[in-house]
Amino acid sequence: MAFKKKLTVEEELEKMEEGEVVEKKEVVKKNPDELTLEDLPGVGPKGAQKLKDAGYVELISIAAASSGEIAAACEISEPTAEKIIQSARGMLDMGFRSAADLMERRKEVGRIATGSKALDALIGGGVETQAITEAFGMFGSGKSQIGFQLAVNVQLPKEKGGLNGKCVFIDTESTFRPERIIEIAEKNGLDSKKVLKNIFVAKAYNSDHQIVLAEKAKDIIKQENVKLIVVDSLMSHFRSDYSGRGELAPRQQKLNRHMHALQKMADTYNIAIYVTNQVMANPAVMFGDPISAIGGNIVGHASTYRLYLRKSKQNKRIARLIDSPNMPEGEAVFMLTEKGIED
């Protein structure tokens, strides 16, 4: 009776490559969010593909897994899986930092003026980078108009409320209008042709396409000086692609991954994320406001700032801050004019 030779950890890693020669990698210092599975020592393209096929698409998912899970999924021994996990943990910054270090990081946060000083004051000085700002409200409440204004204002110098940056605009409801961008730019004395060239627009046709566009935005961010991503609107396709209570769980899981991907981009590249959201009316509410944002707790928890917009008299709009990590609840009144957002 012949006994099967027990492979060493190194031999198992090579076996994962299915005959592919994998050179020993030097661990190059990279931004943790730019690391890929291929950066793991001993794991080349084919080994990385095996891990991806098993559902481990990011280093953090490997670092947080148990050796038994990876061993079973990839058909390798637990010592080999443990080595992969330890390599992933070593490459990621998973330790503690002092609050003083985090305060230094906060000094890098930039803010984009909305055009209304009252609205800026409500959210702490403007739409901030490293955060997701969500605006929800009924149609005509000014959600998209704020997105247009931010797409223009982000291009302004810092002393004028901008970040000297460009904008990525993901349009899910066919509401993006370059004519409106031109009007806002010209009314504010800017070169409308230059402003349009600095806004990269893509139309999403379904929720999967929307997620892909958010991923592809990374390439533009690396090539261009992008400081703002606008998603108008966040839930439109998720709402139509997943209908009925039976599809709620898969919808929320996919939405959760999408929101976390947006937040990761905000943190990694120090950019601002502005998303608009639709609402629903609860007919069971007899007293008070029956309007609430859709997306449930997933969107509520993932958004750093939440603004509830509603119409008032003539061109006036009211913004209510309902959630923020550091600002108190309050309201601000602003105007929608040909110039854009004003006090």
N, C-alpha and C positions, 0 to 999 in steps of 0.2 A: 504493500500500500504506500503510494507516494504522498508525501506531505507537501502542501502548497507553501512555497517560501513566503515568509512574512516580509513585506516591504517596509523599508525605512520611511521616515517622514519625507525625506528628500526625494526618494524614489516615487512615492505617491504623488508628490507635487508634480514631478516630471510626467507621471502617468496621466495626470489631469490634462496635460498638454497634448496627449495622444501622439507622442513621437516628435512633437515640435521642440526644437532646442530653445531653451529659455536662458538668456544670459542673466547673470547676477546683476541686479539693479543696485545702483547707488541711490540711497534715499536722498532725493533732492528736496530742499526746502521749498514748499509751495503753500499757497493759500489752502487751508483744509478743505474749502468748498470746491476747489479746482481739482482735487485728487480724484482719480478713477480707480476701478478695480485692477486695471493693468499696472498701476503703480505699486501694487502689493508685491513684495519680494517673493520670487518663485512662481508667481501666477502671471502667465502671459495671456495673449488674446483668447486662446481656446479655453484655458482654465477660467478666465473671466466670464466667457460666454456660458460655461457650465453653471457658474454661480448665478448669473443673470437668469438663466432658464429656470433655476430653482427659486427665483423670486428675490435674490439679493442683488439689487441693482446699484446700491450705494454703499460706500464704506461704513457709514453709520449703521446701516441695517446689519452688516456683518459684525461690527463691533458690539452691537447690542444683542446678538444672538448667542445661543448656547452651542457648545461643541457638538452635542448630540443632534441638534436640529440640522446643522450644516453637514454633519457626517451622514445622516440619513438622506438628506436631500441630494447630496453630490456623490453618494456612494464611496466615501473615503473613510479612513479610520478617525477616531476621535482625537488622537494626538496630532494628526495632520490638520484637522479642523481647528483644533486649539491654537496651532501655530498661525494659521491664517487669521483667526480672531485677534490674537495678541499683536500681530503685525498691523492689523487695521486700527486697533486701539492706540498703538504706538505712534501711528501717523496722524491721528486726529488729536486735537487739543480738547481732551475730555475732562480736564481737571478743574479745580476751583480757581477763581481770580478774586483779588481784593476789590472792594467797592471803589477804591481809589483808582484802580486800573480801568474799571468800567466808566468812571467819571471822565477819564482821559479820552476814552473811546467816544463818549457822548459829545465831546468838543468837536468831533468831526461832523456832527449832524448839521445838515443845511436845511433851510426853509424856503419854500416858494410862496410868494405873496399871491393871494387870491384876487386882489384888486379892491377888496373891501377891508378897511382897517378893523372894522367891528368884527368881521368874520375871522380875520387873522388873529385878533386878540382872543377870540373864543377858543381857538385850537392851539394857543400858545405861541403865536407869531407867524403862522403860515403852515402849509402842508409840509411835514418834515420827512427827511430821508430816514432810511432804516426802519420804516414803519409803513403800515397799510392804513390808508384813510378811506373809509367807506361813507358814501352819501346815498341815502335811500329816501324815497318819497314818491308821490303820485306823478303821473305824466305832467310835464309843464312846470315842475317845481324848481327846475334849474340845475339838475344833476349833470346833464351833458354840457350845459353852458359853462359850468365851473371847470369841467374837463378841458373844454376848448381854451378857456382863459389860462389855465395852468400850462397847457401845451405852448402857448405864446410866452407867458411870463417866465417859464424856466429858462428861456433863451436870454433873458435880460442879465446884465451884470449884477453881482451880489449886492452892491450898494443901492440898486433899484428894485430889489426883491426877487432876483432870479439866481440862477446857479451857473450861468454861462454854459448851459448844457442843451442837449437835444431831447426829443421825446419819441417814445414808441407808443403807438395808439392801436389797441386791439378793438376793432369795431364788430360787435355781435348783432346789432340791431339795424345796421345800415343807416345810422344816424350821423356819421361823420360828414361834415360839409366843409370843403376847402374854402367855399365862398364866405362862410362865417369866420374862418380863420383870417382870411384877407381883410374882412371888415374890422375885426378886433385889432389886427396889426396896424392897419392904416389909421384908424381912429386914435391909436396910441403913438402915432408918429414913427412906426417901424417899417422896414423894407419887407413888404408882404412876400415877395418872391424868395427872399432869403429865409424868412420864417417858415414858408411851406417846405423848402428843401431840408429843413432841420426836423421835420416831423415824419416819422416812418409809420405808415398805416398799413394794416392788414385786416382783411375781413374774415371772420371766423364763420364757418358754415354749420358747425355742430360743436358739441362739448369736447369731443376728442380733438378736433381741429384747433379749438381754443387752447387746449392744454399743450398741443404741439407748438403753436405759435408762441406761447409763453416760454417754452424751452428754447425755441429758435431765437428769441429775443436776446439770449445770452451772447450769441455771435455778434449781433449788432452792437451790444453794450461794449464788447471787447474792442470792436473796430472803431466805434464812434464814441463821442463824449456824451453818452445818454445819461440823463439825471432823473428822468421821469417815465414811468409806464402808466398808461391810462387803459383801463378795461371798462368798456361801456357797451353792454352792461355785464356784470359778473354772472348772473343767474339765468339770463334769457334762454340759453341753449340747454342748460341743465334742467330747466323747468319744462321744456318741450320734449327733450330726449327721454326723460324719465317721468312717466305719468302713472299715478296710482300708488297706493300704499305699499304694494308688493315690491316696487322698485325704489322705495325710499332709501333702504340701507345701502345698495350699491351706489346710488347717486351721492349720498353723503360721504361715503368712503372716497369716491373719486374727487369730490369737491374738497375734501379735507387735504388730499395730496396736492391739489392745485393751489390751495391757499398757502400751504407750507412751502411750496416751490416759489411762490411769489415773495413770501417773507424771506426765504433764503437768499433770493436775488437782491432784495432790499438791503440785507445785512452784508452780503459779500461785496457788492459793488457800491454801497453807500448811495442808493437811489431812493426816490420817493415812489410809492405805489398808490395810485388813486383809482378806486373802483366805484362804479355806480351799481345800485341794486334796486330791484323791483319790490313792490309791496303787495300785500293782500289785505282784504277787509274781512273781519270776523263778524258775521251777522249776529252771533250770540251775545256780543257786547252791547248791553243796554245803555250803560253810562260810560262816559269817557271816550277816548279816541279808539276806534276799532281797527285802525291801520297799524300793521306791523310788517317788518322786513321779512322777506322769504330767505330761505337758506338755513333757518334754524340756528341752533347753538354753535354749529360748526363755523359759520360766518361770523357770528357774534363774538366768539372767543378769539378767532384768528385776526379780526380787525383791531388795530391799535386805537384808532379814533373812529367813532360812529356819529354821523350827522344825520338828523332827521329834517328834511326840507319840506316846507309846505308853502302854498300860495297865500298871498295877502292881497290887499287892494292894489289895483293897477299893476305896475311893474315890481312891486315890493315882494320880497320873499323872506321867510323866517327860517333860520337854521337853529336847530336845537342840538346841543352836544349831549348825547345820552350815555356815552362811555369814553373814558380816557384814563390812562394810568397816572396822570399827574395834574390834569386840569379839572376844575369843578364843573358840574352841570350848569348850563346856562343857555341863553338865547341871544341871537344877533339878527338884526334886520339889515338886508342888503337889497340892491336894485339890479335888475336886468335891463341893460340899455344897449344901444348900438355899439357902444364902446366896450361892452362886456359886463363884468361884475364891478359894481361901484357901491359906495355908501349912499 
